[in-house]
Amino acid sequence: MSNKRVGVIGGGQLAWMMAMATEKLDINLFIQTPHPDDPAVAIADESIFAAIDDAEATKKLAEKCDIITFENEFIDLDALKKLEANGVIFRPKLSALSPLLDKYQQRSYLQNIGINVPKFTTLEEFSLTDFNFPLVIKARRHGYDGQGTSIINNQQELEALLSSETNSLMVEEYIEFDRELAIMAARSTTGEIVTYPLVETYQKEQVCHWVIAPANVSKTVQLEAKKIAEKLLTELEVIGIFGIELFLTSDGELLVNEIAPRTHNSGHYTLDACDVSQFEMQLRAVTSKPLGSTKLNSLGAVMVNLLGYENSHDDYQEKRNKIAQIPDSYIHWYGKTECRPGRKLGHATVLIKDDKIKPETIAKQIESIWYN
């Protein structure tokens, strides 16, 4: 098997950025997405238009491909297991995804393999005697970009949420963290593991606004994050790339917040700051190619998400041109036709080549242009 035909479940910007790496690797990319205007549709070799959790469509996708990988987690795992039993190759394997798709099960799994996580429970077992306000309440499935996550400050807010929320929920303690961190890690078919530099992420209302690489933390914290990533990927026998979000507490403890079993927003800087981007790395891992280097090509990098802030149909060319005037800047525009508040429309990365330049200053400069 050549492994040169790769199927992707999902057609958003993550699949689009993966598709940009296919020519270099001599790979044909096929996608399954419900939206004909998704970014990846324009550059995939072929698209199957169907819901992400439509296993019949995935069966058709499998007929065109050697391997299927994932852009998101909104899949029907049980239905896909029947395809896997009939010889369809998924990477990561479904057994690696199985403990991760439900956030409560993910936390339980991490705890069971000895990885530290915030205190958590199901909504059904929740008692205020075990937790203090504020609380974090999360949808157990299908939450992303802050959706499905609520910070609850008092009993009234809790009752209001419970009266309106119909999804299955998880409750966790609110962590007074020193900073939020993330690390991308990939594992190949041979068991080789590589990790990208640990980064700091800046979140506002549970949505990532910018990422600074590398994180300004001690060597001890960097090594601990690397160790957590290597342990997780080894335990799950992952083939592919994972994003791991972490809290660093004021006393130096690292807690895993969430796992993304795919490419992740915190790794977008790798497109411009590394020889092998996270998207190329995913393709290398799933097609049994050597993984390659994860080193930064500059002192550092800052990546800023260009988020929608209004309902419109606009390509914001003037603002993008202004951002492009910043030295060593790169803009990735996802080509989405509809803008709405919070939607990821693109991102800008600036390489740091002078240690006198503060990444936070650049991030704020980009945001002042974008949101002005």
C-alpha positions as a printed Julia matrix, in Angstrom:
372×3 Matrix{Float64}:
   0.0    0.0    0.0
   1.39   3.37  -1.01
  -0.34   5.39   1.76
  -0.45   8.21  -0.76
  -4.22   8.6   -0.72
  -5.35  10.13   2.56
  -8.95  10.79   3.57
  -9.84  13.49   6.09
 -13.09  13.62   8.03
 -13.75  17.36   8.12
 -13.16  20.15   5.62
 -12.46  23.28   7.68
  -9.29  25.32   7.99
  -7.36  22.47   9.66
  -7.99  20.22   6.64
  -7.23  23.17   4.32
  -3.82  23.74   5.93
  -3.15  20.0    5.8
  -4.02  20.01   2.09
  -1.35  22.65   1.48
   1.32  20.15   2.6
   0.2   17.34   0.26
   2.14  18.41  -2.85
   5.46  18.37  -0.99
   4.72  14.83   0.24
   3.17  13.54  -3.01
  -0.14  12.77  -1.3
  -3.69  12.94  -2.68
  -6.25  14.28  -0.19
  -9.94  13.39  -0.1
 -12.34  14.98   2.38
 -15.75  14.36   3.9
 -17.64  17.51   4.86
 -21.26  18.68   4.85
 -20.36  22.17   3.56
 -19.43  22.8   -0.1
 -17.98  26.19   0.9
 -15.59  24.75   3.53
 -11.97  25.95   3.01
 -10.51  22.52   2.17
 -13.02  21.8   -0.61
 -11.22  24.18  -2.98
  -7.9   22.33  -2.83
  -8.8   18.71  -1.97
  -8.51  16.17  -4.8
 -12.11  15.16  -4.2
 -14.86  15.91  -1.67
 -17.73  13.8   -0.37
 -20.5   16.06   0.89
 -22.06  14.47   3.95
 -22.32  15.01   7.7
 -19.15  14.36   9.71
 -20.88  11.54  11.63
 -22.27   9.88   8.45
 -20.48   6.52   8.51
 -21.97   5.49   5.14
 -20.21   8.5    3.59
 -17.01   7.51   5.41
 -17.34   4.06   3.84
 -17.34   5.76   0.4
 -14.38   7.88   1.47
 -12.51   4.71   2.46
 -12.99   3.26  -1.04
 -10.94   6.16  -2.42
  -8.2    6.17   0.27
  -5.51   4.08   1.89
  -5.87   5.79   5.28
  -8.4    8.06   6.99
  -7.47  10.73   9.53
  -9.46  13.43  11.33
  -9.91  17.17  11.41
 -12.43  17.13  14.29
 -14.02  14.81  16.83
 -17.7   15.03  15.87
 -17.7   11.45  14.6
 -19.93   8.44  15.31
 -17.31   6.2   16.88
 -19.46   3.05  17.1
 -20.42   3.24  13.43
 -16.79   3.77  12.41
 -15.7    0.74  14.47
 -17.7   -1.47  12.06
 -15.7   -0.02   9.16
 -12.44  -0.56  11.05
 -13.42  -4.19  11.69
 -13.82  -4.57   7.91
 -10.29  -3.33   7.22
 -10.61   0.45   6.98
  -7.43   2.02   8.39
  -7.99   5.0   10.69
  -5.04   6.95  12.07
  -5.15   7.55  14.95
  -6.83   4.18  15.55
 -10.34   4.43  16.96
  -9.09   2.8   20.18
  -6.86   5.87  20.66
  -9.82   8.23  20.2
 -12.3    6.2   22.25
 -11.33   7.47  25.75
 -10.98  11.09  24.57
 -14.16  12.14  22.77
 -16.27  12.51  25.93
 -14.6   15.08  28.21
 -15.55  13.24  31.41
 -14.17   9.96  30.06
 -11.06  11.84  28.87
 -10.44  13.21  32.37
 -11.03   9.78  33.9
  -8.58   8.18  31.46
  -5.87  10.77  32.14
  -6.29  10.31  35.88
  -6.09   6.53  35.51
  -2.73   6.7   33.69
  -1.28   9.04  36.31
  -1.59  12.41  34.56
  -2.67  15.28  36.8
  -5.98  16.99  35.97
  -8.28  19.46  37.76
 -10.86  17.92  40.14
 -13.96  16.88  38.16
 -17.2   14.94  38.32
 -20.37  14.31  36.35
 -23.3   16.66  36.83
 -25.3   13.75  38.28
 -22.69  13.14  41.02
 -21.92  16.82  41.64
 -22.27  18.18  45.17
 -21.48  21.72  46.34
 -19.92  20.22  49.46
 -17.03  18.98  47.26
 -16.58  22.12  45.13
 -16.48  25.9   45.57
 -17.67  28.67  43.27
 -16.6   29.59  40.68
 -17.16  26.29  38.86
 -16.43  25.28  35.3
 -19.22  23.37  33.55
 -18.52  21.76  30.19
 -20.56  19.88  27.61
 -19.11  16.37  27.55
 -19.3   16.19  23.73
 -19.01  18.62  20.83
 -17.7   21.67  22.69
 -15.07  23.78  20.89
 -13.82  27.38  20.72
 -15.4   28.15  24.08
 -18.78  26.75  23.05
 -20.15  24.35  25.62
 -18.02  25.81  28.45
 -19.44  28.06  31.2
 -17.86  29.69  34.24
 -20.46  29.63  37.03
 -20.01  32.1   39.89
 -22.98  31.39  42.16
 -26.06  29.27  42.83
 -28.34  31.46  40.7
 -26.09  31.12  37.64
 -25.91  27.37  38.23
 -29.7   27.01  38.37
 -30.13  29.18  35.26
 -27.67  27.03  33.3
 -29.24  23.76  34.43
 -32.72  24.91  33.47
 -31.6   25.79  29.92
 -28.93  23.15  29.19
 -29.96  19.82  27.67
 -26.5   18.36  26.91
 -24.67  15.88  29.12
 -22.4   17.96  31.39
 -19.2   17.68  33.4
 -18.34  19.83  36.42
 -14.76  20.76  37.31
 -12.96  22.98  39.75
 -11.94  26.43  38.56
  -8.14  26.61  38.43
  -6.48  29.89  39.42
  -3.68  29.26  36.94
  -0.48  31.23  36.53
  -0.67  30.73  32.76
  -2.18  28.48  30.1
   0.19  26.35  28.03
  -0.04  23.89  25.14
   2.18  21.38  23.4
   1.87  19.58  20.06
   3.22  16.02  19.92
   3.31  13.47  17.11
   3.92   9.71  17.05
   4.74   7.64  13.97
   3.92   4.08  12.95
   7.35   3.04  14.3
   6.67   4.56  17.74
   8.95   7.57  17.19
   7.68  10.61  19.14
   8.51  14.26  18.51
   7.28  17.3   20.42
   7.12  20.93  19.33
   8.17  23.69  21.76
   5.84  24.3   24.7
   3.78  27.45  23.99
   1.78  29.92  26.04
  -1.81  30.58  25.0
  -3.85  33.66  25.83
  -7.57  32.96  26.17
 -10.47  35.38  26.43
 -13.94  34.0   27.25
 -12.6   30.46  26.69
 -11.46  31.31  23.13
  -7.78  31.39  22.17
  -6.75  34.88  21.03
  -3.01  34.43  20.65
  -0.15  31.96  21.1
   3.49  32.7   22.01
   6.23  30.23  21.1
   8.21  29.22  23.02
   6.55  29.69  26.42
   8.64  31.7   28.87
   8.76  28.99  31.55
  11.44  27.0   33.33
  13.26  24.07  31.76
  11.62  21.87  34.41
   8.11  22.83  33.22
   9.11  22.31  29.58
  10.44  18.81  30.32
   7.38  17.91  32.4
   5.04  18.91  29.54
   7.13  16.86  27.1
   6.97  13.88  29.47
   3.16  14.17  29.75
   2.83  14.28  25.95
   5.12  11.29  25.42
   3.31   9.25  28.09
  -0.12   9.96  26.61
   0.85   9.15  23.02
   2.66   5.98  24.1
  -0.2    4.72  26.29
  -2.73   5.26  23.49
  -0.37   4.01  20.75
  -1.23   7.12  18.76
  -0.37   7.42  15.08
  -0.78  11.1   14.26
  -0.52  14.42  16.07
  -2.21  15.58  19.3
  -2.59  19.0   20.89
  -2.43  19.03  24.71
  -3.7   22.05  26.65
  -2.32  22.58  30.15
  -2.69  24.82  33.18
   0.44  25.91  35.07
  -0.53  26.7   38.66
   1.17  29.33  40.81
   3.03  26.58  42.69
   4.46  25.15  39.46
   2.11  22.18  39.03
   1.08  21.19  35.49
  -2.51  20.03  35.01
  -3.89  18.78  31.7
  -6.98  20.74  30.71
  -7.97  19.12  27.4
  -6.65  16.88  24.63
  -7.29  17.58  20.93
  -6.59  14.31  19.04
  -5.57  16.17  15.85
  -3.87  19.37  14.71
  -4.71  22.29  16.98
  -4.93  26.08  17.0
  -1.95  26.31  19.38
   0.25  24.78  16.66
  -0.59  27.15  13.79
   2.66  29.08  14.3
   4.54  26.0   13.01
   3.46  26.82   9.43
   5.9   29.72   9.36
   8.25  29.11  12.29
   9.28  25.45  11.68
  10.6   23.39   8.75
   7.83  20.83   9.3
   4.44  22.3   10.22
   1.98  20.46  12.45
  -0.12  19.76   9.32
   2.74  18.21   7.39
   3.66  16.32  10.59
   0.19  14.76  10.78
   0.47  13.58   7.18
   4.0   12.29   7.75
   2.87  10.34  10.83
  -0.19   8.72   9.25
   1.62   7.78   6.0
   4.61   6.17   7.77
   7.12   8.82   6.69
   9.99  10.02   8.95
   8.64  12.78  11.19
  11.35  15.41  10.78
  12.39  18.43  12.84
  10.19  20.4   15.26
  12.76  23.15  15.94
  11.94  26.83  15.66
  13.68  28.7   12.81
  13.68  31.98  14.75
  13.99  33.11  18.37
  10.24  32.75  18.69
   6.87  33.43  17.13
   3.52  34.93  18.0
   0.3   33.71  16.35
  -2.88  35.81  16.59
  -6.3   34.45  15.65
  -8.29  36.78  13.4
 -11.74  36.26  14.91
 -15.05  37.49  13.59
 -16.49  40.4   15.57
 -19.61  41.19  13.51
 -22.11  39.56  11.18
 -21.02  40.39   7.63
 -19.66  39.16   4.32
 -16.26  40.83   4.13
 -12.7   39.74   3.35
 -11.19  42.57   5.5
  -8.47  43.1    2.88
  -7.55  46.56   4.15
  -6.93  45.28   7.69
  -4.98  42.31   6.39
  -2.78  44.65   4.33
  -1.99  46.69   7.47
  -1.06  43.57   9.44
   1.12  42.41   6.53
   3.22  45.56   6.93
   4.54  44.27  10.28
   8.07  42.88   9.64
   8.33  39.05   9.4
   4.55  38.65   9.36
   2.57  35.92   7.6
  -1.19  35.96   7.13
  -3.3   32.85   6.56
  -6.82  33.72   5.42
  -9.22  30.77   5.44
 -11.49  32.06   2.68
 -14.71  31.79   4.68
 -17.47  33.82   3.06
 -19.51  34.48   6.19
 -18.18  36.37   9.22
 -19.83  36.13  12.62
 -18.65  36.92  16.17
 -16.03  34.45  17.41
 -15.61  32.61  14.1
 -11.99  31.9   13.15
 -11.5   33.68   9.83
  -7.73  33.45   9.65
  -4.56  33.92  11.66
  -1.43  36.04  11.55
   2.01  34.86  12.63
   4.99  37.1   13.28
   8.48  35.6   13.67
  10.54  37.08  16.51
  14.13  37.69  15.37
  15.19  40.24  17.99
  15.07  39.41  21.7
  14.23  43.05  22.48
  10.83  42.6   20.8
   8.08  41.47  23.19
   5.63  38.98  21.62
   2.76  40.4   23.71
   3.36  43.86  22.18
   3.08  42.43  18.66
  -0.07  40.47  19.58
  -1.69  43.65  20.89
  -0.57  45.58  17.78
  -2.25  43.01  15.51
  -5.42  43.01  17.62
  -5.56  46.83  17.62
  -5.51  46.76  13.79
  -7.98  43.89  13.51
 -10.61  44.97  16.07
 -10.31  48.73  15.53
